[in-house]
Amino acid sequence: MSASAPEIPGLAAPGSLRRLFTPIRGHLALCAILSALSAAAGIVPYIAVAEIARVMLENPAGAASTVWTWVAVGAAGAGLWLLLAVQSARVGHFADASLLHDLRRRIVRHLGSLPLGWFRAAGSGKVKRAMTGDLEEMHEVIAHALGQLTGAVTVIAVGAAYLFAVDARMTLIALAVLALMALFYRIAMRSMTTHMNRLIAAEARISAASIEYADGIQVVKTFGTGGRVLRRFDEAVDEHTRAFADWVAEVQYSSAMSRLFGSEMAVLAAVAATGLAFVADGTLGVADLVAFLVVAVGLPTSILPAVSAAQGVRKGRMGAANIERLLSRAPLPEPSLASTPTGHEVEFDRVTFSYDGVTNAVEDVSAVCPPGSVTALVGPSGAGKTTLASLLPRFYDVTDGAVRVGGVDVRSIPSTELLSSMSLVFQDVALLRDSVAENIRIGRPGASDDEVRAAATAAHIHDVIELLPQGYDTPLDGGGGSLSGGERQRLTIARAILSGAPVVVLDEATAALDPDSEAAVQDALAGLADGKTVIVIAHRLHTIVGADQILVLDGGRLVERGSHDDLLAHGGLYARMWAAQEGVPA
Ligand SMILES: Nc1ncnc2c1ncn2[C@@H]1O[C@H](COP(=O)(O)OP(=O)(O)OP(=O)(O)O)[C@@H](O)[C@H]1O
């Protein structure tokens, strides 16, 4: 499998919202109908006021009973408006809760089926965004925007119908003002998607630079390399500001005009000026003018929420597209015909892998790692060590060749079985916020305290744990807190020993260890190898001098193999790396 093209968050795919809303279509229709009825009822009190004015102006003497009838109609309208609005919100929120509940479950289930490599590449950010931000956008659409939009359309339709009955010319004038608002709004929104995507990209860069700074704060402070990271952050912030300023500069006039024509003021000015002229030439009654002053001037009030609702729908579309994209990620293919490995020898057979389908991160690597032995993967940064090791638990599937465990292609072993036969000790997932004992026990939940201690002893970490303030019960923070790099490494080795999994993949600590720690990790590794197939991604050559075989990778290719002594004698890349780490000329 080759990794697919990078995803651009925020780009809306057409139809995503409609497709995701399919299960709650009925509820949404009901919610829209109730909103429309509520909005129609909401305009009745305004019409009642206008009609009361008409009655009082045209027939002041005999007005009382008609006035009371209109008061009752207005009150009934207000009551209905409230009742229907509550019902519409209830249906909308119910639909919202059921859809979001369903989507959260689908996302979580789907995440469980994705190749682990996806999580490494995408990071927790994408998962977090789908589970919070994107779903929140959907909530806005279902629970709020839909009702506001149908409400606005209904108010315009009912209001305009009433006003047409009163005077067609005046109605057209009032609607012309609102049409100008819509026109300028469209002009302002023309390049919205381009600007939004630029802003989203800038925000993503700011967030990445902040995380990079926070994650690397120790390195930044120790080695004073904050400048580069901070420069990236500053550039991202500048780009965000520029993107925003460009957007504002482009839309400032159209947006101001849209606000102007969408205001009560503009409608009032147009209606009053033309209305008074018509009254003066005798073609419009004063009562009719009052109807326009009350009902037409009220129309913009219900349109404004619809403008922000339209933006909510736009964001909802992006959220829906992100969720749909996540749900459509291909799951890890499970074998249709499962095979059972015989033993746990690991074999890389002419393995090639490319992340992007263009460059090979690993190319034509063949090696056999027998049970009871330690194989070390070494090589310069970017040589392909982590990638090669990741192919074994199927974080990714090979592009070419095969990885076998016990003679069976890993793609023919059900993924749960494959993963349970392995203990994976990667640096980035090493320790959890729990006690020392529980961190070791993850290897085999249910293991007794004695078994945990025995594993710690075999990993040469027991004595260190005993010296901690609360011994095995000492809580660790997520990063391993009070433990040194070498101690954390041995703790994860203890976990692997306890798990009893026959295949162990261990990503060795990248940070430099003091000589005592290196010796202890070396001993711990020897303890781990007992009967297991161990593959170590080695960054510090000292810890793997005792490895049974060392595979030296460079640019994705296997360039040397042998024991430490063989490779030193060979005088190639390994010998040069060793000399560099020892600080002596090769
Ligand atoms: N998730 C990924 N997506 C795309 N390219 C990647 C990914 N992970 C690694 N690469 C690229 O694949 C190549 C091999 O990287 P890999 O991490 O396997 O090397 P490594 O030997 O483990 O390096 P290091 O010692 O720095 O960890 C590099 O060019 C790297 O940039």
The ligand as a Gaussian input file, in Angstrom:
#p B3LYP/6-31G(d) Opt

LIG

0 1
 N        4.807000       9.373000       7.686000
 C        5.676000       9.672000       6.713000
 N        5.233000      10.205000       5.562000
 C        6.087000      10.486000       4.544000
 N        7.416000      10.287000       4.608000
 C        7.916000       9.754000       5.724000
 C        7.077000       9.436000       6.851000
 N        7.868000       8.929000       7.828000
 C        9.132000       8.945000       7.348000
 N        9.171000       9.425000       6.085000
 C       10.360000       9.556000       5.223000
 O       10.869000       8.253000       4.974000
 C       12.289000       8.248000       5.037000
 C       12.763000       7.254000       6.097000
 O       12.360000       7.736000       7.361000
 P       12.491000       6.904000       8.703000
 O       11.793000       7.641000       9.784000
 O       12.082000       5.508000       8.462000
 O       14.058000       6.964000       8.930000
 P       14.872000       6.614000      10.241000
 O       16.086000       5.909000       9.767000
 O       14.026000       5.909000      11.231000
 O       15.252000       8.073000      10.741000
 P       15.476000       8.598000      12.249000
 O       16.713000       7.994000      12.765000
 O       15.640000      10.084000      12.051000
 O       14.251000       8.252000      13.029000
 C       12.710000       9.670000       5.338000
 O       13.044000      10.283000       4.113000
 C       11.486000      10.296000       5.935000
 O       11.438000      11.675000       5.640000

